[in-house]
Amino acid sequence: MERTCNIDAKGRVVRFVTGIFAIIAGFVLAILVTQGVLSPEPYWMLVTGSIIGGIFAMWEARAGWCVVRAIGIKTPL
């Protein structure tokens, strides 16, 4: 099934910026965990999820395709 563009330029920018911030937050959390500020057990999952989610948001921005819109949910952007 071909993915067709379902977000405009503004939505692409928002997804790209959100992806950048999610990746930065993931790296900040990773630093806090490795320095012993946060306990590693619960936070490594957040680190992984934040970085993977950020990469996915940036991919959505590049592709111009939003998975949430593709399943029929209306988004404001």
PyMOL commands that place a pseudoatom at each C-alpha (Angstrom):
pseudoatom trace, name=CA, resn=MET, resi=1, chain=A, elem=C, hetatm=0, pos=[0.000, 0.000, 0.000]
pseudoatom trace, name=CA, resn=GLU, resi=2, chain=A, elem=C, hetatm=0, pos=[1.405, 3.349, -1.077]
pseudoatom trace, name=CA, resn=ARG, resi=3, chain=A, elem=C, hetatm=0, pos=[1.691, 6.084, 1.556]
pseudoatom trace, name=CA, resn=THR, resi=4, chain=A, elem=C, hetatm=0, pos=[0.346, 9.374, 0.269]
pseudoatom trace, name=CA, resn=CYS, resi=5, chain=A, elem=C, hetatm=0, pos=[1.169, 12.750, 1.749]
pseudoatom trace, name=CA, resn=ASN, resi=6, chain=A, elem=C, hetatm=0, pos=[-1.460, 13.578, 4.369]
pseudoatom trace, name=CA, resn=ILE, resi=7, chain=A, elem=C, hetatm=0, pos=[0.124, 16.523, 6.232]
pseudoatom trace, name=CA, resn=ASP, resi=8, chain=A, elem=C, hetatm=0, pos=[0.942, 20.030, 5.069]
pseudoatom trace, name=CA, resn=ALA, resi=9, chain=A, elem=C, hetatm=0, pos=[4.170, 22.002, 5.483]
pseudoatom trace, name=CA, resn=LYS, resi=10, chain=A, elem=C, hetatm=0, pos=[3.219, 23.302, 8.935]
pseudoatom trace, name=CA, resn=GLY, resi=11, chain=A, elem=C, hetatm=0, pos=[2.498, 19.786, 10.187]
pseudoatom trace, name=CA, resn=ARG, resi=12, chain=A, elem=C, hetatm=0, pos=[5.802, 18.566, 8.778]
pseudoatom trace, name=CA, resn=VAL, resi=13, chain=A, elem=C, hetatm=0, pos=[7.729, 21.299, 10.607]
pseudoatom trace, name=CA, resn=VAL, resi=14, chain=A, elem=C, hetatm=0, pos=[5.936, 20.554, 13.882]
pseudoatom trace, name=CA, resn=ARG, resi=15, chain=A, elem=C, hetatm=0, pos=[6.682, 16.832, 13.585]
pseudoatom trace, name=CA, resn=PHE, resi=16, chain=A, elem=C, hetatm=0, pos=[10.331, 17.492, 12.727]
pseudoatom trace, name=CA, resn=VAL, resi=17, chain=A, elem=C, hetatm=0, pos=[10.832, 19.854, 15.680]
pseudoatom trace, name=CA, resn=THR, resi=18, chain=A, elem=C, hetatm=0, pos=[9.002, 17.447, 17.990]
pseudoatom trace, name=CA, resn=GLY, resi=19, chain=A, elem=C, hetatm=0, pos=[11.298, 14.666, 16.817]
pseudoatom trace, name=CA, resn=ILE, resi=20, chain=A, elem=C, hetatm=0, pos=[14.403, 16.742, 17.508]
pseudoatom trace, name=CA, resn=PHE, resi=21, chain=A, elem=C, hetatm=0, pos=[13.209, 17.598, 21.024]
pseudoatom trace, name=CA, resn=ALA, resi=22, chain=A, elem=C, hetatm=0, pos=[12.301, 13.958, 21.735]
pseudoatom trace, name=CA, resn=ILE, resi=23, chain=A, elem=C, hetatm=0, pos=[15.767, 12.787, 20.681]
pseudoatom trace, name=CA, resn=ILE, resi=24, chain=A, elem=C, hetatm=0, pos=[17.450, 15.491, 22.768]
pseudoatom trace, name=CA, resn=ALA, resi=25, chain=A, elem=C, hetatm=0, pos=[15.291, 14.538, 25.766]
pseudoatom trace, name=CA, resn=GLY, resi=26, chain=A, elem=C, hetatm=0, pos=[16.257, 10.896, 25.265]
pseudoatom trace, name=CA, resn=PHE, resi=27, chain=A, elem=C, hetatm=0, pos=[19.950, 11.746, 25.280]
pseudoatom trace, name=CA, resn=VAL, resi=28, chain=A, elem=C, hetatm=0, pos=[19.567, 13.946, 28.368]
pseudoatom trace, name=CA, resn=LEU, resi=29, chain=A, elem=C, hetatm=0, pos=[17.790, 11.095, 30.157]
pseudoatom trace, name=CA, resn=ALA, resi=30, chain=A, elem=C, hetatm=0, pos=[20.531, 8.699, 29.042]
pseudoatom trace, name=CA, resn=ILE, resi=31, chain=A, elem=C, hetatm=0, pos=[23.189, 10.981, 30.504]
pseudoatom trace, name=CA, resn=LEU, resi=32, chain=A, elem=C, hetatm=0, pos=[21.269, 11.245, 33.779]
pseudoatom trace, name=CA, resn=VAL, resi=33, chain=A, elem=C, hetatm=0, pos=[20.948, 7.459, 33.974]
pseudoatom trace, name=CA, resn=THR, resi=34, chain=A, elem=C, hetatm=0, pos=[24.610, 6.797, 33.184]
pseudoatom trace, name=CA, resn=GLN, resi=35, chain=A, elem=C, hetatm=0, pos=[25.709, 9.369, 35.775]
pseudoatom trace, name=CA, resn=GLY, resi=36, chain=A, elem=C, hetatm=0, pos=[23.597, 7.700, 38.456]
pseudoatom trace, name=CA, resn=VAL, resi=37, chain=A, elem=C, hetatm=0, pos=[21.154, 10.580, 38.925]
pseudoatom trace, name=CA, resn=LEU, resi=38, chain=A, elem=C, hetatm=0, pos=[18.228, 8.372, 37.854]
pseudoatom trace, name=CA, resn=SER, resi=39, chain=A, elem=C, hetatm=0, pos=[17.898, 4.673, 38.566]
pseudoatom trace, name=CA, resn=PRO, resi=40, chain=A, elem=C, hetatm=0, pos=[18.439, 2.656, 35.389]
pseudoatom trace, name=CA, resn=GLU, resi=41, chain=A, elem=C, hetatm=0, pos=[15.606, 0.124, 35.711]
pseudoatom trace, name=CA, resn=PRO, resi=42, chain=A, elem=C, hetatm=0, pos=[12.584, 2.261, 34.768]
pseudoatom trace, name=CA, resn=TYR, resi=43, chain=A, elem=C, hetatm=0, pos=[14.330, 4.986, 32.808]
pseudoatom trace, name=CA, resn=TRP, resi=44, chain=A, elem=C, hetatm=0, pos=[16.100, 3.016, 30.070]
pseudoatom trace, name=CA, resn=MET, resi=45, chain=A, elem=C, hetatm=0, pos=[12.715, 2.230, 28.566]
pseudoatom trace, name=CA, resn=LEU, resi=46, chain=A, elem=C, hetatm=0, pos=[11.917, 5.963, 28.500]
pseudoatom trace, name=CA, resn=VAL, resi=47, chain=A, elem=C, hetatm=0, pos=[15.284, 6.698, 26.905]
pseudoatom trace, name=CA, resn=THR, resi=48, chain=A, elem=C, hetatm=0, pos=[14.715, 4.102, 24.201]
pseudoatom trace, name=CA, resn=GLY, resi=49, chain=A, elem=C, hetatm=0, pos=[11.113, 5.148, 23.581]
pseudoatom trace, name=CA, resn=SER, resi=50, chain=A, elem=C, hetatm=0, pos=[11.997, 8.818, 23.381]
pseudoatom trace, name=CA, resn=ILE, resi=51, chain=A, elem=C, hetatm=0, pos=[14.789, 8.303, 20.867]
pseudoatom trace, name=CA, resn=ILE, resi=52, chain=A, elem=C, hetatm=0, pos=[12.830, 5.851, 18.700]
pseudoatom trace, name=CA, resn=GLY, resi=53, chain=A, elem=C, hetatm=0, pos=[9.733, 8.074, 18.860]
pseudoatom trace, name=CA, resn=GLY, resi=54, chain=A, elem=C, hetatm=0, pos=[11.799, 11.093, 17.856]
pseudoatom trace, name=CA, resn=ILE, resi=55, chain=A, elem=C, hetatm=0, pos=[13.297, 9.250, 14.908]
pseudoatom trace, name=CA, resn=PHE, resi=56, chain=A, elem=C, hetatm=0, pos=[9.822, 8.143, 13.824]
pseudoatom trace, name=CA, resn=ALA, resi=57, chain=A, elem=C, hetatm=0, pos=[8.449, 11.708, 14.095]
pseudoatom trace, name=CA, resn=MET, resi=58, chain=A, elem=C, hetatm=0, pos=[11.315, 12.989, 11.959]
pseudoatom trace, name=CA, resn=TRP, resi=59, chain=A, elem=C, hetatm=0, pos=[10.653, 10.242, 9.415]
pseudoatom trace, name=CA, resn=GLU, resi=60, chain=A, elem=C, hetatm=0, pos=[6.971, 11.246, 9.321]
pseudoatom trace, name=CA, resn=ALA, resi=61, chain=A, elem=C, hetatm=0, pos=[8.014, 14.843, 8.668]
pseudoatom trace, name=CA, resn=ARG, resi=62, chain=A, elem=C, hetatm=0, pos=[10.330, 13.818, 5.857]
pseudoatom trace, name=CA, resn=ALA, resi=63, chain=A, elem=C, hetatm=0, pos=[7.755, 11.501, 4.285]
pseudoatom trace, name=CA, resn=GLY, resi=64, chain=A, elem=C, hetatm=0, pos=[4.863, 13.930, 4.761]
pseudoatom trace, name=CA, resn=TRP, resi=65, chain=A, elem=C, hetatm=0, pos=[2.808, 11.104, 6.176]
pseudoatom trace, name=CA, resn=CYS, resi=66, chain=A, elem=C, hetatm=0, pos=[1.223, 10.878, 9.628]
pseudoatom trace, name=CA, resn=VAL, resi=67, chain=A, elem=C, hetatm=0, pos=[0.261, 7.473, 11.007]
pseudoatom trace, name=CA, resn=VAL, resi=68, chain=A, elem=C, hetatm=0, pos=[-2.420, 9.001, 13.262]
pseudoatom trace, name=CA, resn=ARG, resi=69, chain=A, elem=C, hetatm=0, pos=[-4.094, 10.686, 10.304]
pseudoatom trace, name=CA, resn=ALA, resi=70, chain=A, elem=C, hetatm=0, pos=[-3.738, 7.534, 8.235]
pseudoatom trace, name=CA, resn=ILE, resi=71, chain=A, elem=C, hetatm=0, pos=[-5.934, 5.594, 10.676]
pseudoatom trace, name=CA, resn=GLY, resi=72, chain=A, elem=C, hetatm=0, pos=[-8.615, 8.278, 10.502]
pseudoatom trace, name=CA, resn=ILE, resi=73, chain=A, elem=C, hetatm=0, pos=[-8.028, 10.455, 13.567]
pseudoatom trace, name=CA, resn=LYS, resi=74, chain=A, elem=C, hetatm=0, pos=[-8.280, 14.177, 12.814]
pseudoatom trace, name=CA, resn=THR, resi=75, chain=A, elem=C, hetatm=0, pos=[-5.340, 16.223, 14.095]
pseudoatom trace, name=CA, resn=PRO, resi=76, chain=A, elem=C, hetatm=0, pos=[-5.254, 20.023, 14.384]
pseudoatom trace, name=CA, resn=LEU, resi=77, chain=A, elem=C, hetatm=0, pos=[-2.076, 20.339, 12.276]
for i in range(1, 77): cmd.bond("trace and resi %d" % i, "trace and resi %d" % (i + 1))
show_as sticks, trace
zoom trace
